[in-house]
Amino acid sequence: MSAGIIFDVQRFSLHDGPGIRTTVFFKGCPLRCLWCHNPEAISPEIELAFYSNKCINCNSCISVCPSGALQNDSLKGKRYNREICQSCWRCVDACPGGALTLQGRIFQVEEILSQIVKDIPFYKRSDGGVTLSGGEPTFQFDFCLALLKACKEEGINTALDTSGFVPWRRLEELLPFVDIFLYDIKHMDSDEHKRLTGVPNETILENLVRLDRLGKSIEIRVPIIPGYNDSYENIRALSYFLGGLNSVKRVKLLPYHKLGLSKPWLFNNRRGIPDLEPPKRDEMERIRGIMVKNIGEERIY
């Protein structure tokens, strides 16, 4: 069966679609959002993570590294040269304190499914199911499709958490196996979207309109990033756009948080925006008020 790289499987998830869900986090993403809260998901490859608070400075990792990718810098501490790393991961096995861990593991579809089916009784009682998230699940398209098909064969409700930045022909192939789309929109202006995420938004918006016309169940998710996408002009444009769609069940406003800044990534420069503060409650209420005028209160969360 198809294999893919997964960095987490979160059971009893309550925020990734309706009911109690199991969320499967895929590695790999075509976007480079400045505020990314899952930096471990950006690369599609298995990666090394470093918990500096667990390091006892024994240098066992350095002594077993065959390529010299790990070094000790007297000023900056341990350093890692990803370019010459052979991905043997001997350093992980040699670390006595658990300071070095791997983010991502290769799974077969049947391995993931064996974890998912354990929670079928919870899905049935709560109208829950499985959510594929990431990263961007469609970045590992074959594995994403195979896992969705396997879940549907078990009668499990499926949700796809996606940026929408995927060729329509691929998204269309997934349609029979997805019950609800959790669809991210970052910014309505394409140039600004590209500045903030690394990609323009035309494909994202066009795919959303197509899904809406097909009557697919959609939940829009809008990360609110102070100073970046929370202007009156952007929120108003977004509310007008979403107000013209018929299949959007609800719009979820997600205030920026700093959890991504605390994740222990080793030498990969995925640190988000260090000085950015989460939006205050009155700012979230202001944004919600703009959205309500064009979409209706019952659909804003």
C-alpha positions as CSV (number, residue, x, y, z in Angstrom):
1,M,0.0,0.0,0.0
2,S,1.0,3.7,-0.4
3,A,3.5,5.1,2.2
4,G,3.9,8.6,3.4
5,I,5.7,10.7,6.0
6,I,3.6,11.7,9.0
7,F,4.9,13.8,12.0
8,D,2.0,13.3,14.4
9,V,-1.3,11.5,14.9
10,Q,-3.5,13.3,17.4
11,R,-6.4,11.4,18.9
12,F,-9.5,12.9,20.5
13,S,-9.1,16.2,18.6
14,L,-11.9,18.6,19.1
15,H,-10.8,21.5,16.9
16,D,-10.2,20.0,13.5
17,G,-13.8,19.5,12.2
18,P,-17.1,18.3,13.7
19,G,-17.2,15.9,16.7
20,I,-14.3,13.9,18.1
21,R,-11.7,13.3,15.5
22,T,-8.3,11.8,14.9
23,T,-6.0,14.3,13.1
24,V,-3.2,13.0,11.0
25,F,-0.5,15.5,10.4
26,F,1.4,15.2,7.0
27,K,4.8,16.6,6.3
28,G,5.4,18.9,3.4
29,C,3.8,22.3,2.5
30,P,4.1,24.5,-0.6
31,L,3.5,27.6,1.4
32,R,5.9,29.5,3.6
33,C,3.7,31.5,5.9
34,L,5.7,34.0,8.0
35,W,3.7,33.0,11.1
36,C,3.7,29.3,10.6
37,H,2.7,27.4,13.8
38,N,3.7,24.0,12.5
39,P,7.3,24.6,11.3
40,E,8.0,20.9,11.5
41,A,5.5,20.4,8.7
42,I,7.2,22.6,6.1
43,S,9.7,20.2,4.7
44,P,8.4,16.9,3.3
45,E,11.5,15.1,4.7
46,I,12.2,13.5,8.0
47,E,14.1,16.1,10.1
48,L,16.2,16.5,13.2
49,A,14.8,18.4,16.2
50,F,16.9,19.6,19.1
51,Y,15.6,20.1,22.7
52,S,18.3,22.3,24.2
53,N,16.9,22.0,27.7
54,K,17.6,18.2,27.5
55,C,21.1,18.4,26.3
56,I,23.8,17.5,28.8
57,N,26.7,18.5,26.6
58,C,28.2,15.0,26.5
59,N,28.9,15.4,22.7
60,S,28.0,11.7,22.1
61,C,26.1,12.9,19.0
62,I,29.2,14.6,17.6
63,S,31.4,11.5,18.2
64,V,29.1,9.2,16.2
65,C,28.4,11.5,13.3
66,P,30.2,10.0,10.2
67,S,30.0,13.1,8.1
68,G,30.8,15.8,10.7
69,A,27.5,17.4,10.3
70,L,27.2,18.0,14.0
71,Q,29.8,20.3,15.6
72,N,30.2,22.2,18.9
73,D,30.6,26.0,18.6
74,S,32.0,27.7,21.7
75,L,29.8,30.7,21.1
76,K,26.6,29.3,19.6
77,G,26.5,25.8,21.1
78,K,25.8,22.8,18.9
79,R,25.6,23.4,15.2
80,Y,24.2,21.3,12.4
81,N,25.2,21.3,8.7
82,R,22.1,19.9,7.0
83,E,23.9,19.9,3.6
84,I,26.4,17.2,4.5
85,C,24.2,15.1,6.9
86,Q,23.8,11.5,5.7
87,S,20.5,11.0,7.5
88,C,21.8,8.0,9.3
89,W,20.4,9.3,12.6
90,R,23.1,7.7,14.7
91,C,23.1,10.9,16.7
92,V,19.5,10.3,17.8
93,D,20.3,6.8,19.1
94,A,23.5,8.0,20.8
95,C,21.8,10.9,22.7
96,P,21.3,9.8,26.4
97,G,19.1,12.7,27.3
98,G,16.6,12.6,24.4
99,A,17.7,16.0,23.2
100,L,17.7,14.9,19.6
101,T,14.6,13.5,18.1
102,L,13.2,12.9,14.6
103,Q,10.3,14.8,13.2
104,G,8.4,12.5,10.8
105,R,8.2,8.8,10.2
106,I,7.3,6.7,7.2
107,F,3.9,5.0,7.6
108,Q,2.0,2.6,5.4
109,V,-1.7,3.4,5.0
110,E,-2.6,0.3,6.9
111,E,-0.5,1.4,9.9
112,I,-2.3,4.7,10.2
113,L,-5.7,3.1,9.6
114,S,-5.0,0.6,12.4
115,Q,-4.8,3.6,14.8
116,I,-7.8,5.4,13.3
117,V,-10.3,2.5,13.6
118,K,-9.7,2.2,17.3
119,D,-11.7,5.4,17.8
120,I,-14.7,4.5,15.5
121,P,-17.0,4.3,18.6
122,F,-16.2,7.9,19.5
123,Y,-16.8,9.1,15.9
124,K,-20.2,7.5,15.9
125,R,-21.3,9.0,19.2
126,S,-20.1,12.5,18.3
127,D,-20.5,12.6,14.5
128,G,-16.7,12.9,14.3
129,G,-14.2,11.2,12.1
130,V,-10.7,11.7,10.6
131,T,-9.0,14.9,9.6
132,L,-6.0,15.0,7.3
133,S,-3.9,18.1,8.2
134,G,-0.3,19.2,8.1
135,G,1.5,20.9,6.4
136,E,-0.5,20.3,3.3
137,P,-1.9,16.8,2.9
138,T,-2.2,17.1,-0.9
139,F,1.6,17.7,-1.0
140,Q,1.8,13.9,-0.5
141,F,-1.0,13.3,-2.9
142,D,-0.9,9.5,-3.5
143,F,-0.7,8.8,0.2
144,C,-3.4,11.4,1.0
145,L,-5.8,9.8,-1.6
146,A,-5.0,6.2,-0.5
147,L,-5.7,7.1,3.2
148,L,-8.9,8.9,2.4
149,K,-10.1,5.9,0.4
150,A,-9.2,3.5,3.2
151,C,-11.2,5.6,5.7
152,K,-14.3,5.8,3.5
153,E,-14.1,2.0,3.1
154,E,-14.4,1.8,6.9
155,G,-17.4,4.2,6.8
156,I,-15.5,7.0,8.6
157,N,-16.3,10.7,8.1
158,T,-13.3,12.5,6.5
159,A,-12.1,16.1,6.6
160,L,-9.3,17.7,4.6
161,D,-7.5,20.6,6.1
162,T,-6.0,22.4,3.1
163,S,-4.5,25.7,1.9
164,G,-6.3,25.1,-1.4
165,F,-3.0,25.6,-3.2
166,V,-3.2,22.5,-5.3
167,P,-4.0,21.8,-9.0
168,W,-7.8,21.5,-9.4
169,R,-7.4,18.1,-11.2
170,R,-5.9,16.7,-8.0
171,L,-8.4,18.3,-5.7
172,E,-11.2,16.9,-8.0
173,E,-9.8,13.4,-7.7
174,L,-10.2,13.6,-3.9
175,L,-13.8,14.9,-3.9
176,P,-15.6,11.5,-3.6
177,F,-13.6,10.7,-0.5
178,V,-13.9,14.0,1.5
179,D,-16.9,14.9,3.5
180,I,-15.9,18.4,4.7
181,F,-13.1,20.8,3.6
182,L,-11.4,22.9,6.2
183,Y,-10.2,25.6,3.9
184,D,-7.6,28.3,4.8
185,I,-7.7,31.8,3.4
186,K,-4.8,34.0,4.5
187,H,-5.2,37.2,2.4
188,M,-7.5,38.5,-0.4
189,D,-4.8,40.5,-2.2
190,S,-2.7,38.1,-4.3
191,D,0.5,40.2,-4.2
192,E,0.2,40.5,-0.4
193,H,-0.6,36.8,-0.2
194,K,2.6,36.0,-2.0
195,R,4.6,38.3,0.2
196,L,3.2,36.6,3.3
197,T,3.1,33.0,2.2
198,G,5.4,32.7,-0.8
199,V,2.6,31.9,-3.3
200,P,-0.2,34.0,-5.0
201,N,-3.8,33.3,-4.1
202,E,-5.6,32.9,-7.5
203,T,-5.5,29.1,-7.4
204,I,-6.7,29.1,-3.8
205,L,-9.7,31.3,-4.5
206,E,-10.6,29.6,-7.8
207,N,-10.6,26.2,-6.2
208,L,-12.8,27.4,-3.4
209,V,-15.4,28.7,-5.9
210,R,-15.4,25.4,-7.7
211,L,-15.9,23.5,-4.5
212,D,-18.7,25.8,-3.6
213,R,-20.4,25.3,-6.9
214,L,-20.3,21.6,-6.5
215,G,-22.0,21.9,-3.1
216,K,-19.2,20.5,-1.0
217,S,-19.4,21.1,2.7
218,I,-16.8,23.8,3.6
219,E,-15.5,25.4,6.7
220,I,-13.4,28.5,6.1
221,R,-10.5,29.1,8.5
222,V,-8.9,32.6,8.7
223,P,-5.8,33.1,10.7
224,I,-5.9,36.6,12.1
225,I,-2.3,38.0,12.0
226,P,-2.1,41.5,13.6
227,G,-0.5,44.0,11.2
228,Y,-0.5,41.5,8.3
229,N,-4.0,40.5,7.3
230,D,-6.3,42.2,9.8
231,S,-6.9,45.5,8.0
232,Y,-10.5,46.8,7.5
233,E,-9.9,46.6,3.7
234,N,-8.8,42.9,3.7
235,I,-11.5,41.7,6.2
236,R,-14.2,43.6,4.2
237,A,-13.0,42.1,0.9
238,L,-12.9,38.6,2.5
239,S,-16.4,39.0,3.9
240,Y,-17.8,40.1,0.5
241,F,-16.2,37.2,-1.2
242,L,-17.4,34.6,1.3
243,G,-20.8,36.1,1.4
244,G,-21.3,35.1,-2.2
245,L,-20.6,31.5,-1.5
246,N,-23.5,29.1,-0.8
247,S,-21.8,25.9,0.6
248,V,-19.7,27.6,3.4
249,K,-21.2,26.2,6.6
250,R,-19.2,28.4,8.9
251,V,-16.2,30.8,9.0
252,K,-13.7,30.2,11.9
253,L,-11.6,33.2,12.9
254,L,-8.3,31.9,14.4
255,P,-6.3,34.4,16.4
256,Y,-2.5,34.2,16.0
257,H,-0.7,32.4,18.8
258,K,3.0,32.0,19.6
259,L,3.2,28.2,20.0
260,G,5.2,27.9,16.8
261,L,8.0,30.0,18.3
262,S,8.6,27.6,21.1
263,K,9.1,24.5,19.0
264,P,12.6,23.1,19.2
265,W,13.8,23.1,15.6
266,L,17.5,22.7,15.0
267,F,19.1,25.3,12.7
268,N,16.3,25.6,10.2
269,N,15.3,29.3,10.5
270,R,11.6,28.6,11.0
271,R,11.0,30.9,13.8
272,G,7.9,32.8,12.8
273,I,7.6,36.5,13.7
274,P,9.3,36.9,17.1
275,D,7.9,40.3,18.0
276,L,4.3,39.6,17.0
277,E,1.7,39.6,19.7
278,P,-1.6,37.8,19.5
279,P,-4.6,40.0,18.7
280,K,-6.6,41.4,21.7
281,R,-10.2,40.5,22.3
282,D,-11.6,43.8,21.1
283,E,-9.7,43.5,17.8
284,M,-11.2,40.0,17.3
285,E,-14.6,41.5,18.0
286,R,-14.0,44.3,15.5
287,I,-13.1,41.7,12.8
288,R,-16.0,39.5,13.7
289,G,-18.4,42.5,13.4
290,I,-17.2,43.3,9.8
291,M,-17.7,39.6,8.8
292,V,-21.1,39.4,10.4
293,K,-22.4,42.3,8.3
294,N,-21.9,40.4,5.0
295,I,-22.0,36.7,6.1
296,G,-24.4,36.6,9.0
297,E,-23.8,36.0,12.7
298,E,-24.8,32.3,12.6
299,R,-21.9,31.3,10.4
300,I,-19.1,33.2,12.2
301,Y,-17.1,31.4,14.9
